[in-house]
Amino acid sequence: MIKRSLNAVDDAVSTIALVGVILLTGLNVLFRYIFNTPIAWSMEVALGLFVWFVFIGISSTMKREGHVGVDFFVKKLPTPLRIFSEFIRAAAIYYVLIYVFIYLGSNLTLTATGKLTPILGISYQWINIAIPIGGAITAIHFTRKLLIFLRTEFREEGGGQ
């Protein structure tokens, strides 16, 4: 139940944000060059939507294992070394997700208390909160994928039977 909800939420949010960025940017170009009256607030909203698209989209990509990785040599390693290399990779990814995205992203959000966008006056907290939210959802997806990998590797090695 939670898995399905989480899968649907990050996909929906990142898709809506991307569509919003494309539509707002396209409309602003149209209004600026055809009607000679740009939409003043469109870049503020597009920027906020872009931040949400990037950081929530990271989790959407993680659950599909869509991030670029060079694993040609890793797949050729014996199982114990392959598992060890996966732990090194996981430690690096968890560092980025937990420390950079969740911890520092939360600090960035909290320090943006009085910072507002110039035209609409939207608090930057609404924009920055996408960073720790995206980090947390990505960490959940990555943990699921890591556990599946480890179960598979131990089954192949014969340790899980």
Buried (B, 14 or more C-beta within 10 A) or exposed (E): EEEEEBBEBBBEBBBBBBEBBEEBBEBBEEBEEEEEEBBEBBBBBBBBBBBBBBBBBBBBBBBEEEEEEEEEEEEEEEEEEBBEBBEEBBEEBBEEBBEEBBEBBBEBBEEBEEEBBEEEEBBBBBBBBBBBBBBBBBBBBBBBBBEEBBEEBBEEBEEEE
